[in-house]
Amino acid sequence: MTDPTTIAVRPNGPYLIQGQIEIRDSEGNLLTPPVNNKAPGTVKLCACGRSLSKPFCDGSHNRP
């Protein structure tokens, strides 16, 4: 049995998604998330709107 996909909302941080997902752009193209070496199998989505690699988090929420 496959573990369920989970989404964790972090205060002042990205949405953390764990599990099997597909992320597509507005034209239906499959987007490949950056590799997360600290947490394999976890995708971080931008929640602050400042990321230069939207929809993925690039850590911009940590910058002044």
N, C-alpha and C positions, 0 to 999 in steps of 0.2 A: 504494500500500500504506500502511496506517495504522501509525504507530509503536506499539510495544507499551506497555501501561500499566505503569508502574513505581511501586513503593512504597519509599521510603527511610526507614529508621529512624534518627533522629538522637539521640545521647546527650543526655538532659535536655531534649529538645525534642519537637515534634510529628512525626507520621508525614506525610511529604510524598508526595502522590500526583500523578503526572503522566500524563495520557492520558484517554481517554474512560471515564467511570464514571457510575453512577447510585447515589445513596445514599438508602436508604429507612428510615423509622422502623419500629417494631415492628408498626404497623398497615398497612404497605405504602405509606404516603404518601411521595411523592418530596420529598426535602429539597434546598433550593437553597443551595449553599455561598456564603459571603461572597466578594465580589470580592477577588482578590489582585493589587493593582496592581504590587507588586514582582516577582511571578513569575506572569504571566498563564498560565492553563492548569494551575496547580498548586493543589491543595486540601490544606489542612493539617488533619489530624485530631488531636484531643486525645489525648495519651498519658499525661498526668499525673493526669487525673481531676478537675482543679480548674476547668476551663473553665465559664463560665456560659452558653456557647452550644454545649454538647455536641450532636453529636459533633465539632463543629468547634473548632479551637484559637482561643482569644482572647488568647493570650500570658500566661495566668495562671502558667505555669511560670517566668516571669521575675520574678514578684513574691515578696517575702519571706513 
